[in-house]
Amino acid sequence: MSFILSIIRNKLNKYWLVPSFLLLVEYGILTYSITKHQSLEETNTFITKNAIPSVVYCSNVIPQAIRYHLKINQLSKEILEEALQNPKTVERIKELFREDIQNRHSEINGIATLVKDGEHSYYINFYTIPTRNYKLAELLIRERGNKKNLVRIIKENEYYFKSVLADFGGTDETIYNMGMKIIERGEEVSNVVLSHFVDFFIEASDYRADKDIESSIKFYYKTQIQGKYIADFHAHIDGSPPSELDLHSSKFMREIVLSNKKEGFDLYDLIKGESTKIVYRDGRIVAD
Ligand SMILES: [Zn+2]
């Protein structure tokens, strides 16, 4: 009997050790670097709820992160430029900017992959993934008429909600706390304060792209990804260069920032806090 049990245990060990290890790494290291604003309790829920999708996610993201940190198999600037000259890449980037203009509640965000196009040519494909701020903004809009639900949602996301307001216009802790007190006491002005908070969040949300771990897990689980992972990306529809936060994020994962320009775009390739700019105008790459 114990012999049979040990065989079963061995088989289970073989199967479970790998995912357990991956989950441990995700829990301990990756979630911390990828989602700075997200609390570990929230992330923990995703793991228990979505164990198998989490494993799929980890088995994609962990090798990407390791390769990046060890500088193995990273796309060179030459191949990136070559792939940028491919009309398929340019068309996809234009499409992303169009999507970004329509999406009023977040910058477009996702991953970029290098896809073979015939024998010696490549193009870049961009996959979009919903952001954390987009999801929360959508939820707030949906519940706009329901004060009780709005207050519950804001309180459930208190830390994140506050940090978005603070980044955007200096609505600091004191203003937030005073506002919430007024809202909860149900004073006459409470509806005005509440709708001001919600409007402010939605406005701020359009200028940011906070990676959402739950959406990323779903994305890797459900998507047949074509090509080889290059980097994470997001778009600046207003044509601005990468922010300090973008440069900081690139210490953990390579980040491409697509900046919309009148006759083309700028592509910023952020690697370990350093930025390289490629300027694309009127159908070709030009000197900066
Ligand atoms: Zn940015």
Boltz pocket constraint, residues with backbone or C-beta under 6 A from the ligand:
constraints:
  - pocket:
      binder: B
      contacts: [[A, 234], [A, 235], [A, 236], [A, 241], [A, 242], [A, 243], [A, 246], [A, 257]]
      max_distance: 6.0
